[in-house]
């Protein structure tokens, strides 16, 4: 039996306040209702998951036979706090695992809104924001670009205008994360039962933002290096926090490497203008280089799209294709190895 510890909480939340939706209720059988309690993962550690039911918090030991689980997931746990099963997600944010790991890494699950946090300084990058938008659009959650450090910038509107040009329907907000009153424009996404996850590079003000929205100093904060505006990691794990407005916010470590995989539709949604032009090209396999009848090149020459955006679109598509092939090969090798193990075990037992 795995290590399980049940602790009383200082408050009790109903399932709707935890983000429970009809889509999760519909997955429960009569047996599930009799034997299990729904619980949401509120913190993820190396060997333990901290989950919250409507009545208590439970620490569950991570076992090799359990499926991949992340913060925001809904689980079923029994009376003893033992893991039953994972409920199907309505949204999931993921990336390719950093470094040489050939796997997808879950970031958060069952998220309604993604706050893409970037600061108005040297670290500002439209290419990086488009990368975040691609994974948000792939997941199905709503992206909101939050530009911080407006108090340290001479012309915040210039930064806001650049992001708004990416998509006229994209929500873009400029804030001073140290000023609680300046965060009022973010409150529509912080309503009761709504789950928000915060992503961004180190030092852009994610922890400060969360402290202000939760009205608690729950997260450590640190300054940035003056020479290049680069940040220092202050958050080392994923965790869920509750806001006075009733919403839920998930903090994540600063992202230094966000490679995308299994994200083709997210890229096409993020670059919808270029994708639509591509369908107007004379050749279906047009590379938008020197082919005749290329609608994308024509739009570029006419100034309807800019070269930076086109180059980033190409870059993300190449990265997506490369990582998709690598992941597919890894899955195939894993299946072949599993078949070999099963055949070996079968042969051993037949002797």
C-alpha positions as CSV (number, residue, x, y, z in Angstrom):
1,X,0.0,0.0,0.0
2,X,1.4,3.4,-1.0
3,X,2.0,6.2,1.5
4,X,-1.3,8.2,1.9
5,X,-1.8,11.0,4.3
6,X,-5.1,12.8,4.8
7,X,-5.0,16.3,6.3
8,X,-7.8,18.7,7.4
9,X,-7.9,22.0,5.5
10,X,-8.7,25.4,7.0
11,X,-11.5,25.8,4.5
12,X,-13.9,23.6,2.5
13,X,-14.7,24.2,-1.1
14,X,-17.6,22.8,-3.1
15,X,-16.8,20.9,-6.3
16,X,-18.0,23.8,-8.5
17,X,-15.5,26.1,-6.8
18,X,-12.8,23.6,-7.6
19,X,-13.7,23.7,-11.3
20,X,-16.0,20.7,-11.5
21,X,-18.0,20.7,-14.7
22,X,-20.8,18.5,-16.2
23,X,-18.2,17.0,-18.6
24,X,-16.5,15.4,-15.5
25,X,-19.8,14.3,-13.9
26,X,-20.8,12.5,-17.1
27,X,-17.8,10.3,-16.8
28,X,-18.9,8.8,-13.5
29,X,-20.7,5.5,-13.2
30,X,-23.0,4.4,-10.4
31,X,-20.2,2.3,-9.0
32,X,-17.9,5.4,-9.1
33,X,-20.4,7.4,-7.2
34,X,-20.6,4.7,-4.5
35,X,-16.9,4.0,-4.2
36,X,-15.0,7.2,-4.9
37,X,-14.8,10.9,-4.3
38,X,-13.7,13.4,-7.1
39,X,-10.4,15.1,-6.2
40,X,-8.4,17.8,-8.1
41,X,-4.6,17.8,-8.2
42,X,-3.5,21.1,-6.6
43,X,0.3,20.4,-6.4
44,X,2.7,18.1,-8.1
45,X,5.9,16.9,-6.5
46,X,8.5,14.3,-7.7
47,X,6.9,11.4,-5.9
48,X,3.7,12.8,-4.4
49,X,0.5,14.4,-5.7
50,X,-1.5,16.7,-3.4
51,X,-5.2,16.5,-4.3
52,X,-8.2,18.4,-2.9
53,X,-11.7,16.9,-2.5
54,X,-14.7,19.0,-1.3
55,X,-13.7,18.1,2.3
56,X,-10.0,17.5,2.6
57,X,-6.6,17.3,1.1
58,X,-5.0,14.0,0.3
59,X,-1.3,13.2,-0.5
60,X,-1.1,10.3,-3.0
61,X,2.1,8.5,-3.8
62,X,3.0,8.4,-7.5
63,X,3.3,4.8,-8.7
64,X,4.8,3.5,-12.0
65,X,1.4,2.0,-13.0
66,X,-0.4,5.3,-12.8
67,X,-1.0,7.4,-16.0
68,X,0.8,10.7,-16.5
69,X,-0.9,13.2,-14.1
70,X,-0.5,17.0,-13.8
71,X,-1.8,19.9,-11.8
72,X,-5.4,20.6,-12.6
73,X,-6.3,16.9,-13.3
74,X,-9.4,15.4,-11.8
75,X,-9.0,12.0,-10.1
76,X,-11.2,9.6,-8.3
77,X,-10.0,8.6,-4.8
78,X,-11.5,6.1,-2.4
79,X,-12.3,6.5,1.3
80,X,-8.7,5.7,2.2
81,X,-7.3,8.3,-0.1
82,X,-6.1,5.7,-2.6
83,X,-6.0,6.6,-6.3
84,X,-8.8,5.1,-8.4
85,X,-8.6,6.5,-11.9
86,X,-7.9,9.6,-13.9
87,X,-10.9,11.4,-15.5
88,X,-10.7,12.5,-19.1
89,X,-9.4,16.0,-19.5
90,X,-11.4,18.8,-21.3
91,X,-8.1,20.7,-22.0
92,X,-4.4,20.0,-21.6
93,X,-1.3,22.1,-22.0
94,X,1.9,20.3,-23.0
95,X,5.2,20.8,-24.6
96,X,8.0,18.5,-25.7
97,X,10.1,17.6,-22.7
98,X,13.2,19.8,-22.4
99,X,16.6,18.6,-23.4
100,X,17.1,15.3,-25.1
101,X,14.0,13.7,-23.6
102,X,11.8,12.2,-26.3
103,X,8.4,12.7,-24.7
104,X,5.6,15.1,-24.2
105,X,5.5,16.9,-20.9
106,X,2.2,18.0,-19.4
107,X,2.1,21.5,-18.0
108,X,-1.5,21.7,-16.7
109,X,-4.9,20.2,-17.3
110,X,-8.5,21.4,-17.4
111,X,-7.5,25.0,-17.8
112,X,-9.9,27.6,-19.0
113,X,-7.5,30.5,-19.5
114,X,-3.8,30.8,-20.2
115,X,-2.1,34.0,-19.0
116,X,0.9,34.4,-21.3
117,X,3.1,36.8,-19.2
118,X,5.8,38.8,-20.9
119,X,7.5,42.0,-19.6
120,X,7.9,45.3,-21.4
121,X,11.7,45.3,-21.5
122,X,14.6,43.6,-23.4
123,X,13.0,40.2,-22.8
124,X,10.0,41.1,-24.9
125,X,9.7,38.8,-27.9
126,X,6.8,38.4,-30.4
127,X,8.3,35.1,-31.5
128,X,8.0,33.7,-28.0
129,X,4.5,35.0,-27.5
130,X,3.4,33.3,-30.8
131,X,5.0,30.1,-29.5
132,X,2.9,30.3,-26.3
133,X,-0.2,31.1,-28.4
134,X,0.3,28.0,-30.4
135,X,0.2,25.7,-27.4
136,X,-2.8,27.6,-26.0
137,X,-4.7,27.2,-29.2
138,X,-3.8,23.6,-29.5
139,X,-5.1,23.0,-25.9
140,X,-8.4,24.7,-26.4
141,X,-8.1,27.2,-23.6
142,X,-8.4,30.9,-24.1
143,X,-5.1,32.8,-24.3
144,X,-4.6,36.2,-22.7
145,X,-1.4,38.1,-23.1
146,X,-0.4,40.0,-20.0
147,X,2.4,42.5,-20.4
148,X,4.0,43.4,-17.1
149,X,6.3,46.1,-15.8
150,X,4.3,48.9,-17.4
151,X,5.6,51.2,-14.7
152,X,9.2,50.7,-15.9
153,X,8.4,51.4,-19.5
154,X,8.3,54.8,-21.2
155,X,5.8,53.8,-23.9
156,X,3.7,50.7,-22.9
157,X,1.3,51.3,-25.7
158,X,4.0,50.5,-28.3
159,X,4.4,47.0,-26.8
160,X,0.6,46.5,-26.5
161,X,0.1,47.6,-30.1
162,X,2.7,45.1,-31.4
163,X,0.9,42.2,-29.7
164,X,-2.5,43.3,-30.8
165,X,-1.4,43.2,-34.4
166,X,-0.9,39.5,-34.1
167,X,-4.6,38.9,-33.8
168,X,-7.4,41.5,-33.6
169,X,-9.4,39.2,-31.4
170,X,-6.6,38.4,-29.0
171,X,-7.0,39.7,-25.4
172,X,-4.0,41.8,-24.5
173,X,-3.6,43.6,-21.1
174,X,-0.8,45.8,-19.8
175,X,-0.3,45.8,-16.0
176,X,2.0,46.9,-13.2
177,X,2.0,43.6,-11.2
178,X,3.0,45.6,-8.0
179,X,-0.2,47.6,-8.1
180,X,-3.2,45.6,-7.0
181,X,-5.7,48.2,-8.4
182,X,-4.0,48.0,-11.9
183,X,-4.9,44.2,-12.1
184,X,-8.6,44.9,-12.2
185,X,-8.7,44.3,-16.0
186,X,-7.7,40.7,-15.3
187,X,-10.6,39.9,-13.0
188,X,-13.1,38.8,-15.7
189,X,-10.9,35.7,-16.1
190,X,-10.7,35.1,-12.3
191,X,-14.3,34.4,-11.6
192,X,-15.6,31.5,-9.5
193,X,-14.8,28.1,-10.8
194,X,-12.5,29.4,-13.6
195,X,-9.0,27.9,-13.8
196,X,-6.1,30.1,-15.0
197,X,-2.6,29.0,-15.6
198,X,0.3,31.4,-15.8
199,X,3.2,30.8,-18.2
200,X,6.2,33.0,-19.0
201,X,10.0,33.3,-18.8
202,X,11.8,33.7,-15.5
203,X,11.7,37.3,-14.1
204,X,8.7,38.6,-16.0
205,X,6.7,39.0,-12.8
206,X,4.5,35.8,-12.7
207,X,4.9,35.2,-9.0
208,X,4.3,38.9,-8.2
209,X,1.2,38.8,-10.3
210,X,-0.1,35.7,-8.5
211,X,0.6,37.2,-5.1
212,X,-1.5,40.2,-6.0
213,X,-4.4,38.2,-7.5
214,X,-4.5,35.9,-4.5
215,X,-3.8,38.8,-2.1
216,X,-1.2,36.6,-0.3
217,X,2.5,36.3,-0.5
218,X,2.3,32.7,-1.5
219,X,5.1,32.8,-4.0
220,X,8.7,34.0,-3.6
221,X,9.8,36.8,-5.9
222,X,13.2,37.9,-7.2
223,X,14.6,40.7,-9.3
224,X,16.0,40.6,-12.8
225,X,19.5,41.1,-14.0
226,X,20.0,44.7,-15.0
227,X,22.3,44.0,-17.9
228,X,19.9,41.8,-20.0
229,X,16.6,41.9,-18.2
230,X,16.8,38.1,-17.7
231,X,15.1,36.6,-14.7
232,X,15.9,34.2,-12.0
233,X,13.8,31.1,-11.2
234,X,11.7,31.6,-8.0
235,X,9.0,28.9,-8.7
236,X,10.3,25.4,-8.8
237,X,7.1,23.4,-9.0
238,X,3.5,23.6,-10.3
239,X,0.9,24.5,-7.7
240,X,-2.7,25.8,-7.5
241,X,-3.9,28.8,-5.6
242,X,-7.3,30.3,-4.9
243,X,-8.3,33.9,-5.6
244,X,-10.8,36.0,-3.6
245,X,-13.0,36.3,-6.7
246,X,-13.5,32.5,-6.6
247,X,-11.1,31.6,-9.4
248,X,-8.2,29.2,-9.4
249,X,-4.7,30.1,-10.6
250,X,-1.9,27.7,-11.4
251,X,1.7,28.9,-11.1
252,X,4.5,27.2,-13.1
253,X,8.3,27.5,-13.1
254,X,9.8,30.0,-15.5
255,X,10.1,28.5,-19.0
256,X,13.6,28.6,-20.6
257,X,12.8,26.1,-23.3
258,X,9.3,25.6,-24.8
259,X,9.6,23.2,-27.7
260,X,6.3,22.3,-29.3
261,X,5.1,18.9,-30.4
262,X,1.7,17.5,-31.6
263,X,0.8,21.2,-32.1
264,X,0.0,21.6,-35.9
265,X,-3.5,22.8,-35.5
266,X,-2.4,25.2,-32.7
267,X,0.2,26.7,-35.1
268,X,-2.4,27.0,-37.9
269,X,-4.8,28.8,-35.5
270,X,-2.1,31.2,-34.3
271,X,-1.0,32.1,-37.8
272,X,-4.6,32.0,-39.3
273,X,-3.8,34.8,-41.7
274,X,-0.9,33.0,-43.3
275,X,-2.7,29.6,-43.2
276,X,-5.6,31.2,-45.1
277,X,-3.2,32.7,-47.7
278,X,-1.5,29.3,-48.1
279,X,-4.8,27.8,-49.3
280,X,-4.8,30.4,-52.1
281,X,-1.4,29.4,-53.5
282,X,-1.3,27.8,-56.9
283,X,0.4,24.7,-55.6
284,X,-0.8,22.8,-52.5
285,X,2.8,22.0,-51.5
286,X,4.0,25.6,-51.9
287,X,7.0,26.5,-49.7
288,X,6.3,30.3,-50.1
289,X,9.8,30.8,-51.4
290,X,10.0,31.3,-55.2
291,X,7.1,29.3,-56.5
292,X,4.8,31.0,-59.1
293,X,1.3,31.9,-57.9
294,X,2.3,32.1,-54.2
295,X,-0.3,34.1,-52.4
296,X,1.9,34.3,-49.3
297,X,4.8,35.9,-51.1
298,X,2.4,38.3,-52.8
299,X,1.0,39.4,-49.4
300,X,4.5,39.8,-48.1
301,X,5.5,42.1,-51.0
302,X,2.3,44.1,-50.5
303,X,3.0,44.5,-46.8
304,X,-0.1,42.6,-45.7
305,X,2.1,40.3,-43.6
306,X,5.7,40.9,-42.3
307,X,8.8,38.8,-42.8
308,X,9.4,38.2,-39.1
309,X,6.0,36.6,-38.7
310,X,6.3,34.4,-41.8
311,X,9.8,33.2,-40.7
312,X,8.5,32.3,-37.3
313,X,5.6,30.4,-38.8
314,X,8.0,28.4,-40.9
315,X,10.3,27.8,-37.9
316,X,7.5,26.5,-35.7
317,X,6.1,24.2,-38.5
318,X,9.6,22.7,-39.0
319,X,10.0,22.2,-35.2
320,X,6.6,20.7,-35.0
321,X,7.3,18.3,-37.9
322,X,10.7,17.3,-36.5
323,X,9.5,16.7,-32.9
324,X,6.3,14.9,-34.2
325,X,8.6,12.4,-36.1
326,X,10.8,11.9,-33.1
327,X,7.8,11.3,-30.8
328,X,6.2,8.9,-33.3
329,X,9.4,6.9,-33.6
330,X,9.7,6.8,-29.8
331,X,6.1,5.6,-29.4
332,X,6.7,2.9,-32.1
333,X,9.9,1.7,-30.4
334,X,8.0,1.6,-27.1
335,X,5.3,-0.6,-28.6
336,X,7.8,-2.9,-30.2
337,X,9.6,-3.3,-26.9
338,X,6.3,-4.0,-25.1
339,X,5.4,-6.6,-27.6
340,X,8.9,-8.2,-27.2
341,X,8.4,-8.3,-23.4
342,X,5.0,-9.9,-23.7
343,X,6.3,-12.5,-26.1
344,X,9.2,-13.3,-23.9
345,X,7.0,-13.7,-20.8
346,X,4.6,-15.8,-22.8
347,X,7.4,-18.1,-24.0
348,X,8.8,-18.3,-20.5
349,X,5.4,-19.4,-19.0
350,X,4.8,-22.0,-21.8
351,X,7.9,-23.9,-21.0
